[in-house]
Amino acid sequence: MAKSPHTPEFRAKVSQEYLDGFGSYDHLAAKYDIGRKTLQQWVAKYKLYGIAAFINKNGNASYSSEFKVMCVEAVLSGEGSVDDIVAKYNISAREVLRCWIKSYNANRELKDYDPKREVYMATARRKTTLEERKEIVNYCIKHHRNYKETARIYDVSYSQVYSWVKKFDNEGEDSLVDKRGCHKKDDEVGELERLRRENIRLKRQLEEKDMLTELLKKVQEFERM
């Protein structure tokens, strides 16, 4: 889960203020400069678990495939809304459950999650739409560029998220368009275009080398834990 800038004590305090009737969601959200939806999630969890709901555990939460399916089916069967189920089962974020639901509806397997090395070392790359890539990049940037958490939530690899964010930083939203298979071969274009493509390939190789170096550093950090 992306680390919250707010302490457990602060989240509990604001939640209690709402429950004690010191302000509406909109009033307290504006007063403390937090999102209304965020505050609603805090209150829902606080009512069930107290301040314990906000205590950070060591490492990321582990979720079994059976647990994921149970939570998804709870929403789809009308047992509760996404926010209700997130609070009831103390899921780390509503985006996590939303992505489980997307995968479930797309008939993709909801797998067990190993929080240590799975995302960093993942090599499988599922196909994504342009809208998905935009959503993933926006989520990652909004949540302090937590590539690992973003990859876990959206069921993609760490390297995919890292690459998309880097492209977005350098070239903007248009760089997220998948242009594979839509251009002429090198021997079908002029010398200037071939040189441009070669330059792009060399830049990509350097980026991938930097990415690999960072990935290896992350793995080494985990292995020392």
C-alpha positions as CSV (number, residue, x, y, z in Angstrom):
1,M,0.0,0.0,0.0
2,A,1.3,3.5,-0.8
3,K,2.5,5.1,2.4
4,S,0.0,7.7,3.7
5,P,1.3,11.1,4.6
6,H,-1.2,11.1,7.5
7,T,-0.4,9.4,10.8
8,P,-2.8,6.8,12.2
9,E,-3.6,9.1,15.1
10,F,-4.6,11.9,12.7
11,R,-6.8,9.6,10.6
12,A,-8.5,8.3,13.8
13,K,-8.9,11.9,15.1
14,V,-10.6,13.1,11.9
15,S,-12.8,10.0,11.7
16,Q,-13.9,10.4,15.3
17,E,-14.7,14.1,14.6
18,Y,-17.1,13.0,11.9
19,L,-18.7,10.3,14.1
20,D,-19.1,12.8,16.9
21,G,-21.0,15.2,14.6
22,F,-18.3,18.0,14.4
23,G,-18.8,18.3,10.6
24,S,-20.0,16.7,7.4
25,Y,-17.7,14.8,5.1
26,D,-17.4,17.9,2.9
27,H,-16.7,20.2,5.8
28,L,-14.0,18.0,7.4
29,A,-12.4,17.2,4.0
30,A,-12.0,20.9,3.3
31,K,-10.9,21.7,6.8
32,Y,-8.1,19.1,6.7
33,D,-7.3,19.3,3.0
34,I,-8.1,15.6,2.3
35,G,-10.3,14.0,-0.3
36,R,-14.0,13.4,0.6
37,K,-13.8,9.8,-0.7
38,T,-10.6,9.3,1.4
39,L,-12.4,10.5,4.5
40,Q,-15.3,8.2,3.8
41,Q,-13.0,5.2,3.6
42,W,-11.2,6.3,6.9
43,V,-14.5,6.5,8.7
44,A,-15.8,3.2,7.4
45,K,-12.6,1.3,8.5
46,Y,-12.4,3.2,11.8
47,K,-16.0,2.2,12.7
48,L,-15.0,-1.5,12.3
49,Y,-11.5,-1.6,13.5
50,G,-10.7,1.6,15.4
51,I,-7.2,3.0,15.1
52,A,-5.8,-0.5,14.3
53,A,-7.2,0.0,10.8
54,F,-4.6,2.7,10.2
55,I,-1.5,1.0,11.7
56,N,0.9,0.2,8.9
57,K,2.0,-3.4,8.9
58,N,5.6,-4.4,7.9
59,G,5.6,-5.0,4.1
60,N,2.6,-5.2,1.8
61,A,-0.6,-7.1,2.5
62,S,-0.9,-10.6,1.2
63,Y,-4.1,-11.7,-0.5
64,S,-4.9,-15.3,-1.5
65,S,-6.8,-15.9,-4.8
66,E,-9.8,-17.2,-2.7
67,F,-9.9,-14.0,-0.7
68,K,-9.9,-11.9,-3.8
69,V,-12.7,-13.9,-5.4
70,M,-14.7,-13.7,-2.2
71,C,-14.4,-9.9,-2.0
72,V,-15.2,-9.5,-5.7
73,E,-18.3,-11.7,-5.5
74,A,-19.4,-9.8,-2.4
75,V,-19.6,-6.6,-4.4
76,L,-21.2,-8.3,-7.5
77,S,-23.8,-10.1,-5.4
78,G,-24.9,-6.8,-3.8
79,E,-23.5,-7.6,-0.3
80,G,-22.1,-4.1,-0.3
81,S,-20.5,-1.4,-2.3
82,V,-16.7,-1.3,-3.1
83,D,-16.1,0.9,-0.2
84,D,-18.2,-1.3,2.1
85,I,-16.2,-4.4,1.2
86,V,-12.9,-2.6,1.4
87,A,-13.8,-1.5,5.0
88,K,-15.3,-4.9,6.0
89,Y,-12.3,-6.9,4.9
90,N,-9.7,-4.2,5.6
91,I,-8.3,-4.1,2.0
92,S,-5.5,-1.7,1.6
93,A,-7.2,0.6,-0.9
94,R,-10.4,0.8,-3.0
95,E,-8.3,0.7,-6.2
96,V,-7.1,-2.7,-5.2
97,L,-10.6,-4.1,-5.1
98,R,-11.6,-2.3,-8.3
99,C,-8.8,-3.9,-10.2
100,W,-9.7,-7.4,-8.8
101,I,-13.2,-6.8,-10.1
102,K,-11.9,-5.7,-13.6
103,S,-9.7,-8.8,-13.8
104,Y,-12.6,-11.0,-12.6
105,N,-15.0,-9.6,-15.2
106,A,-12.4,-10.0,-17.9
107,N,-12.0,-13.7,-16.9
108,R,-8.4,-13.2,-15.8
109,E,-7.2,-15.4,-13.0
110,L,-6.9,-13.8,-9.6
111,K,-3.7,-15.1,-8.3
112,D,-2.1,-15.4,-4.9
113,Y,0.2,-12.5,-4.1
114,D,3.7,-12.8,-2.8
115,P,4.5,-9.2,-1.7
116,K,8.3,-9.5,-1.7
117,R,9.6,-10.3,-5.2
118,E,6.6,-11.1,-7.4
119,V,6.1,-7.7,-8.9
120,Y,9.8,-6.8,-9.3
121,M,10.7,-10.0,-11.1
122,A,7.5,-10.5,-13.1
123,T,8.2,-11.0,-16.8
124,A,4.7,-11.7,-18.1
125,R,3.2,-8.6,-19.7
126,R,-0.6,-8.6,-20.2
127,K,-2.0,-6.4,-23.0
128,T,-3.3,-3.1,-21.9
129,T,-5.5,-0.5,-23.5
130,L,-4.4,3.2,-23.9
131,E,-7.0,4.2,-21.3
132,E,-5.7,1.6,-18.9
133,R,-2.1,2.9,-19.3
134,K,-3.3,6.5,-18.7
135,E,-5.1,5.4,-15.5
136,I,-2.0,3.4,-14.3
137,V,0.4,6.3,-14.9
138,N,-2.0,8.8,-13.2
139,Y,-2.4,6.5,-10.2
140,C,1.4,5.9,-9.9
141,I,2.2,9.6,-10.1
142,K,-0.6,10.6,-7.7
143,H,0.7,8.0,-5.2
144,H,4.3,9.2,-4.9
145,R,5.5,7.1,-7.9
146,N,5.1,3.9,-6.0
147,Y,5.8,1.6,-9.0
148,K,5.6,-1.6,-7.1
149,E,2.2,-0.9,-5.5
150,T,0.8,0.3,-8.8
151,A,2.0,-2.8,-10.5
152,R,0.4,-5.0,-7.9
153,I,-2.9,-3.1,-8.0
154,Y,-3.2,-3.2,-11.8
155,D,-1.8,-6.7,-12.3
156,V,1.1,-5.5,-14.6
157,S,4.8,-5.8,-14.2
158,Y,7.0,-3.3,-12.3
159,S,9.0,-2.6,-15.5
160,Q,5.8,-1.8,-17.5
161,V,4.8,0.8,-14.9
162,Y,8.3,2.3,-14.7
163,S,8.5,2.5,-18.5
164,W,5.1,4.1,-19.0
165,V,5.8,6.7,-16.3
166,K,9.2,7.6,-17.8
167,K,7.7,7.9,-21.3
168,F,4.9,10.1,-19.9
169,D,7.5,12.3,-18.1
170,N,9.6,12.7,-21.2
171,E,7.0,12.9,-24.0
172,G,3.6,13.3,-22.5
173,E,0.4,11.3,-22.9
174,D,0.9,10.6,-26.6
175,S,3.9,8.4,-25.7
176,L,1.5,5.9,-24.1
177,V,0.0,4.9,-27.5
178,D,1.1,1.5,-28.6
179,K,2.6,1.9,-32.0
180,R,3.9,-1.6,-32.5
181,G,3.1,-3.1,-35.8
182,C,2.0,0.3,-37.3
183,H,5.2,1.5,-39.0
184,K,7.3,0.6,-42.0
185,K,10.3,-1.7,-41.8
186,D,13.8,0.0,-41.7
187,D,14.5,-0.9,-45.3
188,E,11.3,0.8,-46.4
189,V,12.2,4.3,-45.1
190,G,14.8,6.9,-45.9
191,E,18.3,7.3,-44.3
192,L,17.1,10.1,-42.0
193,E,14.2,8.0,-40.6
194,R,16.5,5.0,-40.1
195,L,18.9,7.2,-38.1
196,R,16.1,8.5,-36.0
197,R,14.9,5.0,-35.3
198,E,18.4,3.8,-34.4
199,N,18.7,6.8,-32.0
200,I,15.4,5.8,-30.3
201,R,16.5,2.2,-30.1
202,L,19.8,3.2,-28.4
203,K,17.9,5.5,-26.0
204,R,15.6,2.6,-25.1
205,Q,18.5,0.3,-24.5
206,L,20.0,2.8,-22.1
207,E,16.7,3.2,-20.3
208,E,16.3,-0.5,-20.0
209,K,19.8,-0.8,-18.6
210,D,19.0,1.9,-16.0
211,M,15.8,0.1,-15.2
212,L,17.5,-3.2,-14.8
213,T,20.1,-1.6,-12.5
214,E,17.3,-0.1,-10.3
215,L,15.4,-3.4,-10.3
216,L,18.5,-5.3,-9.1
217,K,19.0,-2.7,-6.4
218,K,15.4,-3.2,-5.2
219,V,15.8,-7.0,-5.1
220,Q,19.0,-6.7,-3.2
221,E,17.3,-4.4,-0.7
222,F,14.6,-7.0,-0.1
223,E,17.1,-9.8,0.2
224,R,18.9,-7.9,3.0
225,M,15.6,-7.5,4.9
